[in-house]
Amino acid sequence: MYRIAICEDEKVFMDENEKICRGIMEKLDAEFTLSLFDNSAAFLKSFFGQNMRYDLLLLDIVLGETNGMELAQKIRAHDNRAVIVFITSKPEYAVQGYNVKALHYLIKPINPDALERLIAADYHRRFCQSCLVFKSGVQNIRIPVADVVYLEIKGRRVSIIQKDGTVAEYNGKLSEFLTGLKQFVRCHNSYAVNVGNIRELTKTDAIAVNGAKIPVSRTYFKDLQKAFMRRMRDD
């Protein structure tokens, strides 16, 4: 779940930014929550009082008694993970953003394309590497990468086999599915294996942590062997 918070005291900008963010997340076909705060006190009540944490924070720099920069400093004292994007009508404030590790600043009114690039990059970097996110029929499927043992081509579908034996299906090409998934290595024309779940490797099989034997062809053996040895060193 990708959690976004917007802190903005001008309703016209709040409404517009909410609309833009919803459109971006729906375009990404991602599960998300969107929390709105019209002052810093309301946000801090959620952040500290309810222990809520967010992935992306869109903070207006001018927020009445407590400005967005001061709010970001309080956030950073307890959370280094959240991405902070400042929204401002005064570009001169942008330099101060480096003190709180702000990702970017955007000038009011927000350019939707600029915000989409920021959100999409952060979402894919942090969420799509840890989970497989795809459509299966009319369902949106999300599977932790660590749970996936291997992928197998079956006709025009890709079967996703998990540790517990559960199988999900993706309607498309294996090459498309593997784009950006560094954890998976092709081991056969019809198979790709999650290197993190290989227990043992031979010249004919990759033996997974759940005992499954995934065929390895001569064509792909050396690349798989390198990836397997690299993972063993990193562990």
C-alpha positions in Angstrom: 0.0 0.0 0.0 1.5 3.3 -1.1 0.5 6.1 1.4 0.4 9.7 0.4 -0.2 12.7 2.6 -0.9 16.2 1.4 -0.6 19.2 3.8 -2.0 22.3 2.2 -4.0 25.2 3.7 -5.5 26.6 0.5 -8.5 24.6 -0.5 -8.3 25.3 -4.2 -4.7 23.8 -4.3 -5.7 21.0 -1.9 -8.5 19.9 -4.2 -6.4 20.1 -7.3 -3.5 18.3 -5.8 -5.8 15.5 -4.5 -7.3 15.1 -8.0 -3.8 14.9 -9.6 -2.5 12.4 -7.1 -5.6 10.1 -7.5 -5.2 10.2 -11.2 -1.5 9.3 -11.1 -2.1 6.4 -8.7 -5.0 5.0 -10.7 -2.9 5.3 -13.8 -0.2 3.2 -12.1 -2.9 0.8 -11.1 -1.6 0.8 -7.5 -3.2 0.3 -4.1 -2.9 3.6 -2.2 -4.3 5.8 0.5 -4.5 9.5 0.4 -4.7 11.6 3.5 -5.4 15.3 3.5 -4.4 17.9 6.1 -5.1 21.6 6.0 -2.7 22.5 8.8 0.5 21.2 10.3 -1.1 20.5 13.7 -3.6 18.0 12.1 -0.8 16.3 10.4 1.4 16.0 13.5 -1.6 14.6 15.4 -1.8 11.8 12.8 2.0 11.3 12.6 2.7 11.2 16.3 -0.7 10.6 18.0 -1.8 7.8 15.7 1.8 6.8 14.7 0.8 7.0 11.0 3.7 6.8 8.5 3.6 7.9 4.9 5.6 7.0 1.8 5.2 10.4 0.0 4.5 13.8 1.7 3.5 16.8 -0.4 4.1 19.7 1.9 3.1 23.4 1.3 6.0 25.5 2.5 3.8 28.3 3.8 1.4 26.7 6.4 0.6 29.5 8.7 2.2 29.3 12.2 4.3 26.3 11.4 5.7 26.3 7.8 6.4 23.2 5.8 10.1 23.4 6.4 9.7 23.3 10.1 7.2 20.4 9.7 9.6 18.5 7.6 12.3 18.9 10.3 10.0 17.3 12.9 9.2 14.5 10.5 12.8 13.8 9.7 13.7 13.5 13.4 11.5 10.4 13.4 11.3 9.2 9.8 14.1 9.1 7.2 12.2 6.9 4.8 9.3 9.2 3.6 9.8 11.1 0.4 9.2 14.8 0.9 8.2 17.0 -2.0 7.7 20.7 -1.2 5.0 22.7 -2.9 5.7 26.5 -3.0 4.9 29.7 -4.7 8.3 31.0 -3.6 11.3 29.3 -5.3 13.8 30.9 -3.0 12.7 28.4 -0.3 13.9 25.4 -2.4 17.5 25.5 -1.2 16.5 24.9 2.4 14.9 21.6 1.3 18.3 20.0 1.2 18.5 20.3 5.0 15.6 17.9 5.4 16.5 15.6 2.4 13.6 16.8 0.3 13.3 15.0 -3.0 12.1 17.9 -5.0 10.1 21.1 -4.9 7.2 22.0 -7.2 5.9 25.5 -8.0 2.2 26.2 -7.6 0.1 25.3 -9.4 1.6 21.8 -9.7 2.6 20.5 -13.1 0.8 17.1 -13.2 3.5 15.6 -15.5 6.3 16.6 -13.2 4.5 15.1 -10.1 3.7 12.0 -12.1 7.4 11.4 -12.9 8.3 11.8 -9.2 5.6 9.5 -7.9 6.0 6.8 -10.6 9.8 6.7 -10.1 9.5 6.4 -6.3 6.6 3.9 -6.4 8.5 1.6 -8.9 11.8 1.9 -7.0 10.4 1.0 -3.6 7.3 -1.1 -4.3 7.7 -2.9 -7.6 11.1 -4.3 -6.6 9.7 -5.9 -3.5 6.4 -7.1 -5.1 5.2 -8.4 -8.4 2.3 -6.2 -9.3 0.2 -7.2 -12.3 -3.3 -7.8 -13.7 -4.8 -11.3 -13.9 -8.1 -11.1 -15.7 -10.0 -8.3 -13.9 -8.0 -8.7 -10.6 -5.0 -6.7 -9.5 -2.4 -9.1 -8.1 0.4 -8.2 -5.7 2.9 -11.0 -4.7 6.0 -10.4 -2.6 9.1 -11.3 -4.7 10.5 -13.3 -1.8 7.6 -15.7 -2.1 8.1 -16.4 -5.8 10.2 -19.5 -6.7 10.1 -19.4 -10.5 8.1 -18.3 -13.6 7.1 -20.7 -16.3 5.7 -20.0 -19.8 2.5 -22.0 -20.5 1.1 -21.1 -23.9 0.4 -17.4 -23.9 0.5 -17.1 -20.1 3.2 -16.9 -17.5 2.6 -19.1 -14.4 4.0 -17.6 -11.2 4.9 -20.4 -8.8 5.2 -19.5 -5.1 6.9 -21.3 -2.2 3.7 -22.7 -0.9 2.7 -24.1 -4.3 0.2 -21.3 -5.1 0.1 -20.5 -8.7 -0.9 -17.1 -10.2 -1.1 -16.3 -13.9 0.0 -13.4 -16.0 -1.5 -13.0 -19.5 1.6 -11.9 -21.5 5.2 -12.6 -22.5 7.8 -13.7 -20.0 10.2 -11.0 -21.4 7.7 -8.3 -20.6 7.2 -9.6 -17.1 10.9 -9.7 -16.4 11.5 -6.1 -17.3 13.1 -4.4 -14.3 13.0 -7.5 -12.1 16.7 -8.1 -11.3 16.0 -10.9 -8.9 14.9 -13.2 -11.7 17.2 -14.8 -14.2 16.3 -16.7 -17.3 17.4 -20.3 -16.9 15.5 -21.9 -19.9 13.5 -20.8 -22.8 10.3 -21.5 -20.8 11.6 -20.7 -17.3 13.0 -17.9 -15.1 14.0 -18.5 -11.5 14.2 -16.2 -8.5 17.9 -16.4 -7.7 17.2 -15.6 -4.0 15.2 -18.8 -3.7 17.8 -21.2 -5.2 19.3 -23.6 -2.7 21.5 -25.6 -5.1 22.5 -25.3 -8.7 23.6 -28.1 -11.1 24.2 -28.0 -14.8 20.7 -29.3 -15.4 18.6 -28.0 -12.5 18.1 -25.2 -10.2 16.9 -26.7 -6.9 14.8 -24.2 -5.0 14.2 -23.7 -1.2 10.9 -25.6 -1.4 12.5 -28.5 -3.2 11.2 -27.7 -6.7 13.6 -28.5 -9.6 13.6 -25.9 -12.3 15.3 -27.0 -15.6 18.4 -25.2 -16.6 19.5 -25.2 -20.3 23.1 -25.0 -21.5 22.4 -21.6 -23.1 21.5 -19.9 -19.8 23.7 -21.9 -17.3 26.7 -19.5 -17.2 24.6 -16.4 -16.6 22.6 -18.2 -13.9 25.7 -19.5 -12.3 27.2 -16.0 -12.1 24.0 -14.6 -10.5 23.8 -17.5 -8.1 27.5 -17.1 -7.0 27.0 -13.3 -6.7 24.0 -13.8 -4.4 25.9 -16.3 -2.3 28.7 -13.8 -1.8 26.3 -11.0 -0.9 24.6 -13.2 1.7 
